Amino acid sequence: MKKLFTLLALVGIISLGYQAQAQDDAADTTATEAADTATVAPEPEPEPEPEPTPEPVSEEPEAEASFHQIIKDKFIEGDWQFMTPVLICLIIGLAISIERIITLNMATTNTDKLLSTVEDALANGGVEAAKEVTTGIRGPVASIFTQGLMRMSEGIEMVEKSIIAYGSVEMGRLERGLVWVSLFIALAPMLGFMGTVIGMIGAFDAIEAAGDISPQIVANGIKVALLTTVAGLIVGIILQVFYNYLVSKIDSLVNQMEDASITLVDLLVKHKLSK
């Protein structure tokens, strides 16, 4: 009986030792696998660094086109074949107007001072002295005085006729060139209208060739066509301003000539009666 208990105790001890050994082996295996897994497992990828926020770039406003560049662009868009005649009208018209303005300003005379000088000359030196005074002065009024004094020997009536006749000549000289300015005033808009009509015809030809009424084709054609009209009207307005100034200047000079001529006749009659 004791042997049986001793045998059972020995079997139990061996079983417990085997189980403990098995548990140790399992624990070692688990630890080894865990170490291998820890070794083989890939390292976590680093988080991407946030990209730096780009600094806002200050957009510089585009430089505005100059007035000269705008005019140049519109001239090209309007077709040089039609814009060139309008430009020529402007250039020639301005050249004539500026020349006339300079001439008329140089022809302006202080009539009161001239009459006072002529009166003193008549009183001190007679007609010849007065003639020398008027000959040395520029302007239509002085020229009329000279012509009247040259006819003094033929009588007062002849002096009046000479003043009237030579006054017409001087008026014609003052108005020289105005006919060309008025021509360009009328011609520039007409050339612009002609360019518009031809441009519209071209726009309709483009529509016919395309076979469809495209807004872009119509808009481009009309825009180009109307540019010549605008150019012609602008030229006409500019030249009209110069023309009106020239006309007013000529009228002022003519009034001075008439008033001074009447005063000169009175001075000559007074000088003749004083002898």
C-alpha positions in Angstrom: 0.0 0.0 0.0 2.8 2.3 0.8 4.5 1.5 -2.5 1.3 2.5 -4.3 1.1 5.9 -2.6 4.8 6.3 -3.2 4.3 5.5 -6.9 1.4 7.9 -7.2 3.3 10.7 -5.4 6.2 10.1 -7.8 3.9 10.3 -10.9 2.3 13.5 -9.6 5.7 15.1 -9.0 6.9 14.2 -12.5 3.6 15.5 -14.0 3.9 18.7 -12.1 7.5 19.1 -13.2 6.6 18.4 -16.8 3.7 20.9 -16.8 6.0 23.6 -15.2 8.6 22.8 -17.9 6.0 23.1 -20.6 4.7 26.4 -19.2 8.3 27.7 -19.1 9.0 26.6 -22.7 5.7 28.3 -23.8 6.6 31.5 -22.0 10.1 31.5 -23.6 8.5 30.9 -27.0 6.1 33.7 -26.6 8.8 36.0 -25.4 11.0 35.0 -28.3 8.2 35.6 -30.8 7.4 38.9 -29.2 11.1 39.9 -29.4 11.2 38.8 -33.0 8.0 40.7 -33.8 9.4 43.7 -32.2 12.6 43.4 -34.2 11.0 42.7 -37.5 8.1 45.2 -37.2 8.8 48.2 -39.4 9.4 51.5 -37.7 6.5 53.9 -38.0 6.9 56.4 -40.8 7.6 59.9 -39.6 4.7 62.3 -39.9 5.1 64.7 -42.9 6.2 68.1 -41.8 3.6 70.7 -42.7 4.5 72.6 -45.8 5.4 76.2 -45.1 2.6 78.6 -46.0 3.7 80.7 -49.0 3.9 84.3 -48.3 1.2 86.3 -50.1 2.7 87.9 -53.2 1.6 91.5 -53.6 0.2 91.8 -57.1 1.4 95.0 -58.6 -1.3 96.6 -60.6 -0.6 96.6 -64.3 0.6 100.0 -65.5 -2.1 101.8 -67.4 -1.5 102.4 -71.1 -0.5 105.9 -71.9 -2.6 108.2 -74.0 -0.2 108.0 -76.8 -0.4 104.2 -76.8 -4.2 104.2 -76.7 -4.3 106.5 -79.7 -1.8 104.3 -81.5 -3.8 101.1 -80.8 -7.1 102.7 -81.9 -5.4 104.0 -85.1 -4.2 100.4 -85.9 -7.6 98.9 -85.1 -9.4 101.4 -87.3 -7.4 100.3 -90.4 -4.6 102.6 -91.5 -6.0 102.9 -95.0 -9.0 104.9 -93.7 -7.4 106.5 -90.6 -4.4 107.9 -92.5 -6.4 110.4 -94.6 -8.2 111.6 -91.5 -4.8 112.1 -89.8 -3.5 114.0 -92.8 -6.5 116.4 -92.6 -5.7 117.0 -88.9 -2.0 117.6 -89.5 -2.4 120.0 -92.5 -5.4 121.8 -90.8 -3.4 122.3 -87.6 -0.4 123.6 -89.5 -2.4 126.2 -91.4 -4.3 127.2 -88.3 -1.1 127.7 -86.2 0.5 129.7 -89.1 -2.5 131.9 -89.3 -2.6 132.4 -85.5 1.0 133.5 -85.5 0.5 135.8 -88.5 -2.7 137.4 -87.0 -1.0 138.0 -83.7 1.9 139.7 -85.4 -0.5 141.8 -87.4 -2.2 143.1 -84.3 -1.3 146.8 -83.8 -2.0 149.3 -81.0 -4.2 151.6 -83.1 -4.5 154.2 -80.5 -0.7 154.6 -80.2 -0.4 154.5 -84.0 -3.0 157.3 -84.5 -1.4 159.4 -81.8 2.1 159.0 -83.5 0.6 159.9 -86.9 -1.1 162.9 -85.6 2.1 164.2 -84.0 4.0 163.6 -87.2 1.3 165.4 -89.3 1.4 168.3 -86.9 5.3 168.5 -86.9 6.5 167.2 -90.2 3.5 167.0 -92.5 2.3 164.1 -94.6 5.9 162.9 -95.4 6.8 162.5 -91.8 3.5 160.6 -91.1 4.3 158.4 -94.1 7.7 157.5 -92.7 6.1 156.6 -89.4 3.5 154.2 -90.9 6.1 152.7 -93.3 8.2 151.5 -90.4 5.4 149.8 -88.6 4.1 146.3 -89.5 0.5 145.3 -89.7 -2.5 145.9 -92.0 -3.6 149.1 -90.2 -0.2 150.7 -90.8 -0.2 149.5 -94.5 -3.7 151.1 -95.0 -2.4 154.4 -93.5 0.6 154.3 -95.8 -1.6 153.9 -98.9 -4.0 156.7 -97.8 -1.1 159.1 -97.1 0.4 158.3 -100.5 -2.9 159.6 -102.1 -3.1 162.7 -100.0 -1.9 164.9 -102.9 -4.9 163.8 -104.9 -7.5 164.9 -102.4 -9.5 163.4 -99.5 -11.9 161.5 -101.8 -9.0 159.7 -103.4 -7.6 158.9 -99.9 -10.9 157.3 -98.9 -11.1 155.2 -102.1 -7.5 154.1 -101.6 -8.2 153.1 -98.0 -11.3 151.1 -99.0 -9.6 149.4 -101.8 -6.5 148.5 -99.9 -8.6 147.5 -96.9 -10.2 144.8 -99.1 -6.7 143.6 -100.1 -5.6 143.4 -96.5 -8.7 141.6 -95.5 -8.1 139.0 -98.2 -4.6 138.5 -96.8 -5.9 138.0 -93.3 -8.4 135.4 -94.5 -5.8 133.5 -96.5 -5.8 129.8 -95.6 -9.2 129.8 -93.9 -10.8 128.1 -96.9 -8.4 125.1 -96.5 -9.2 124.8 -92.8 -12.9 124.8 -93.5 -12.3 122.2 -96.2 -10.6 119.9 -93.8 -13.4 120.5 -91.2 -15.9 119.1 -93.7 -13.6 116.5 -95.3 -12.5 114.7 -92.1 -16.0 113.5 -90.9 -16.9 112.5 -94.5 -13.7 110.4 -94.7 -14.6 108.9 -91.4 -18.1 108.0 -92.6 -16.7 106.5 -95.7 -14.5 104.3 -93.7 -17.4 103.3 -91.6 -19.5 102.3 -94.6 -16.7 100.3 -96.1 -16.0 98.6 -92.7 -19.7 97.7 -92.4 -19.6 96.1 -95.8 -16.5 94.1 -94.8 -18.4 93.0 -91.6 -21.3 91.7 -93.6 -19.0 90.0 -96.0 -17.4 88.2 -93.0 -20.9 87.2 -91.8 -21.7 85.8 -95.2 -18.4 83.9 -95.4 -19.0 82.4 -91.9 -22.5 81.4 -92.8 -23.7 82.4 -89.3 -24.3 85.7 -87.5 -21.7 85.4 -84.8 -21.8 88.2 -82.2 -18.0 88.3 -82.2 -17.8 88.9 -85.9 -20.5 91.5 -85.9 -19.1 93.3 -82.8 -15.5 93.4 -84.2 -16.6 94.6 -87.6 -18.8 97.4 -86.2 -16.1 98.4 -83.7 -13.5 98.8 -86.4 -15.9 100.6 -88.7 -17.0 103.1 -86.1 -13.4 104.0 -85.2 -13.0 105.9 -88.4 -16.1 107.9 -87.8 -15.0 108.8 -84.3 -11.6 109.9 -85.6 -13.2 112.1 -88.3 -15.5 113.8 -85.8 -12.6 114.5 -83.4 -10.6 116.0 -86.1 -13.5 118.1 -87.2 -14.2 119.4 -83.7 -10.5 120.3 -83.2 -10.2 122.2 -86.4 -13.6 123.9 -85.9 -12.3 125.4 -82.6 -9.3 126.8 -84.4 -11.4 128.1 -87.3 -13.7 130.0 -85.0 -10.8 131.5 -83.2 -9.3 132.6 -86.5 -12.6 134.1 -87.7 -13.0 136.1 -84.4 -9.4 137.3 -84.6 -9.9 138.5 -88.2 -13.2 140.2 -87.4 -11.4 142.1 -84.6 -8.6 143.2 -86.9 -11.1 144.3 -89.6 -13.0 146.4 -87.0 -9.7 148.0 -86.0 -8.9 148.7 -89.6 -12.2 150.3 -90.3 -12.2 152.5 -87.1 -8.6 153.5 -87.6 -9.2 154.4 -91.3 -12.1 156.7 -90.4 -10.0 158.4 -87.7 -7.1 158.8 -90.2 -9.4 160.5 -92.7 -10.6 162.9 -90.0 -7.0 163.6 -89.1 -6.1 164.3 -92.8 -9.1 166.6 -93.2 -8.1 168.4 -90.0 -4.5 168.8 -91.2 -5.6 170.1 -94.6 -7.9 172.6 -93.1 -5.2 173.8 -90.6 -2.9 174.8 -93.5 
